[in-house]
Amino acid sequence: MPRNLDDINVERTARIYFDEIQTYFPTGPVALGAVSMAAYFAYELAQLLHAAGREVRVLAVLDAIGPDGRPALEGSAKFRAHLGQVRLHGLWHFGRVLKNRIDRYRGRLEALRSALDQVNAHNLIAANVCAVEFYRPKPYDGPLTVFRADHSFWDSPEALKTGLGWASVARGGW
């Protein structure tokens, strides 16, 4: 856990992991995987390893929104997706939607109550979100594997065409 939330930065964090890998596993191929916003840290780490001449055999991101965004369903397509969830889960779907919204607002309220410089879970997540928002990924020449739930109701056709927003930086394909 960082002592100071200002120290959280994609490039700096990737460099820490890079140094550890180079110290303990200085040779041979590397496989990297990350979920959600951690994908940006793994992406930058892959860039560093590649630049150092290391083979990155796998760079896999799971359910991660790429730098170009992940266009969501809108309008009638979103309504049809909700109907699909009702068919799958029954009317409990609406209870889950409500619970998720309440949990999100509780989290925001709790974050507002804590001191901004206090290192806690909410501020740590917020600092990581800021780090990702300020990060500008450079194109990556190696292959990038994008995983998403096969039966996701929520991804728009545009999100699927762009590899959940990774297509513009994935020169080696996705």
C-alpha positions as CSV (number, residue, x, y, z in Angstrom):
1,M,0.0,0.0,0.0
2,P,1.4,3.4,-0.9
3,R,2.2,5.8,1.8
4,N,1.1,8.7,-0.3
5,L,-1.8,8.6,-2.8
6,D,0.1,11.1,-5.0
7,D,2.6,8.3,-5.8
8,I,0.1,6.3,-7.8
9,N,0.9,6.7,-11.4
10,V,0.6,4.1,-14.2
11,E,4.2,4.6,-15.5
12,R,5.7,4.6,-12.0
13,T,3.8,1.5,-10.9
14,A,4.6,-0.4,-14.1
15,R,8.3,0.5,-13.5
16,I,8.2,-1.0,-10.0
17,Y,6.8,-4.3,-11.4
18,F,9.3,-4.1,-14.3
19,D,12.2,-3.8,-11.8
20,E,10.9,-6.8,-9.8
21,I,10.5,-9.0,-12.9
22,Q,13.9,-8.1,-14.1
23,T,15.4,-8.8,-10.7
24,Y,13.7,-12.2,-10.0
25,F,12.9,-13.4,-13.6
26,P,15.6,-11.7,-15.7
27,T,15.3,-14.1,-18.7
28,G,12.7,-15.9,-20.7
29,P,9.2,-15.0,-21.9
30,V,6.6,-13.2,-19.8
31,A,2.9,-13.5,-19.7
32,L,0.8,-10.7,-18.3
33,G,-2.9,-10.5,-17.4
34,A,-5.0,-7.9,-15.7
35,V,-8.6,-7.2,-14.9
36,S,-10.5,-3.9,-15.3
37,M,-8.4,-0.8,-14.8
38,A,-5.3,-2.8,-13.8
39,A,-5.1,-3.5,-17.6
40,Y,-3.4,-0.1,-18.0
41,F,-0.7,-1.0,-15.6
42,A,-0.1,-4.3,-17.3
43,Y,-0.2,-2.6,-20.7
44,E,2.6,-0.2,-19.7
45,L,4.5,-3.0,-18.1
46,A,4.4,-4.9,-21.4
47,Q,5.7,-1.8,-23.1
48,L,8.7,-1.6,-20.7
49,L,9.4,-5.3,-21.1
50,H,9.2,-5.1,-24.9
51,A,11.5,-2.1,-24.9
52,A,14.0,-4.0,-22.8
53,G,14.1,-6.8,-25.3
54,R,11.9,-9.2,-23.3
55,E,9.4,-11.4,-25.1
56,V,5.8,-10.8,-23.9
57,R,4.0,-13.8,-25.1
58,V,0.7,-12.9,-23.7
59,L,-0.8,-9.6,-22.7
60,A,-4.4,-10.4,-21.7
61,V,-7.0,-7.9,-20.4
62,L,-10.2,-9.1,-18.8
63,D,-13.3,-6.9,-19.0
64,A,-11.2,-3.8,-19.4
65,I,-12.4,-0.6,-21.0
66,G,-9.7,0.5,-23.5
67,P,-8.4,4.0,-24.0
68,D,-11.1,4.7,-26.7
69,G,-13.9,3.8,-24.3
70,R,-16.4,1.1,-24.4
71,P,-19.6,2.4,-26.1
72,A,-22.6,1.2,-24.1
73,L,-26.0,0.3,-25.3
74,E,-28.5,3.1,-25.6
75,G,-32.2,3.6,-26.1
76,S,-34.2,0.6,-27.2
77,A,-31.1,-1.6,-27.3
78,K,-30.5,-0.9,-23.6
79,F,-34.2,-1.6,-22.9
80,R,-34.0,-4.9,-24.8
81,A,-30.9,-5.8,-22.8
82,H,-32.8,-5.2,-19.5
83,L,-35.7,-7.4,-20.8
84,G,-33.1,-10.1,-21.5
85,Q,-31.9,-9.9,-18.0
86,V,-35.5,-10.1,-16.7
87,R,-36.0,-13.2,-18.8
88,L,-32.8,-14.7,-17.4
89,H,-33.2,-13.7,-13.7
90,G,-36.8,-12.7,-13.3
91,L,-38.0,-9.5,-11.6
92,W,-35.0,-9.8,-9.2
93,H,-33.0,-8.1,-11.9
94,F,-34.6,-4.8,-10.9
95,G,-33.7,-5.4,-7.3
96,R,-30.1,-6.0,-8.3
97,V,-30.0,-2.8,-10.4
98,L,-31.3,-0.8,-7.4
99,K,-28.9,-2.5,-5.0
100,N,-25.9,-1.7,-7.3
101,R,-27.0,2.0,-7.6
102,I,-27.4,2.3,-3.8
103,D,-24.0,0.7,-3.2
104,R,-22.4,3.1,-5.7
105,Y,-23.9,6.1,-4.0
106,R,-22.9,4.8,-0.5
107,G,-19.3,4.4,-1.8
108,R,-19.3,8.0,-3.1
109,L,-20.7,9.3,0.2
110,E,-18.1,7.4,2.2
111,A,-15.4,8.7,0.0
112,L,-16.6,12.3,0.5
113,R,-16.5,11.8,4.3
114,S,-12.9,10.6,4.4
115,A,-10.0,13.0,4.3
116,L,-8.6,13.3,0.8
117,D,-5.0,12.5,1.8
118,Q,-6.1,9.5,4.0
119,V,-5.0,6.1,2.6
120,N,-8.0,3.9,2.6
121,A,-9.8,1.7,0.1
122,H,-12.0,4.4,-1.4
123,N,-9.2,6.9,-1.8
124,L,-6.9,4.2,-3.2
125,I,-9.4,3.3,-5.9
126,A,-10.0,7.0,-6.7
127,A,-6.2,7.5,-7.0
128,N,-6.0,4.6,-9.4
129,V,-8.9,5.9,-11.5
130,C,-7.1,9.3,-11.7
131,A,-3.8,7.6,-12.7
132,V,-5.6,5.7,-15.5
133,E,-7.4,8.8,-16.7
134,F,-4.2,10.8,-17.0
135,Y,-2.3,7.9,-18.7
136,R,-1.9,8.2,-22.4
137,P,-1.0,4.7,-23.8
138,K,1.4,4.5,-26.7
139,P,0.6,1.9,-29.4
140,Y,1.8,-1.6,-28.5
141,D,3.3,-3.8,-31.2
142,G,2.7,-7.1,-29.5
143,P,-0.6,-9.0,-29.5
144,L,-3.2,-7.9,-27.0
145,T,-5.9,-10.4,-26.0
146,V,-9.2,-8.9,-24.8
147,F,-11.5,-11.1,-22.8
148,R,-15.1,-10.3,-22.0
149,A,-18.1,-12.3,-20.9
150,D,-19.5,-14.2,-23.8
151,H,-23.1,-13.5,-22.9
152,S,-22.8,-9.9,-22.0
153,F,-26.0,-8.0,-22.7
154,W,-24.4,-4.6,-22.2
155,D,-21.7,-4.2,-24.9
156,S,-22.8,-2.3,-28.0
157,P,-21.8,-3.6,-31.5
158,E,-19.3,-0.7,-31.6
159,A,-17.7,-1.9,-28.4
160,L,-17.2,-5.3,-29.9
161,K,-15.8,-4.0,-33.1
162,T,-13.1,-2.0,-31.3
163,G,-12.0,-4.7,-28.8
164,L,-13.7,-2.8,-26.0
165,G,-11.8,0.3,-27.0
166,W,-8.3,-1.2,-27.4
167,A,-8.1,-1.4,-31.2
168,S,-6.4,2.0,-31.7
169,V,-3.4,1.1,-29.6
170,A,-3.2,-2.7,-30.3
171,R,-0.9,-2.6,-33.4
172,G,-0.1,-6.3,-33.0
173,G,-3.8,-7.2,-33.1
174,W,-6.4,-7.9,-30.5
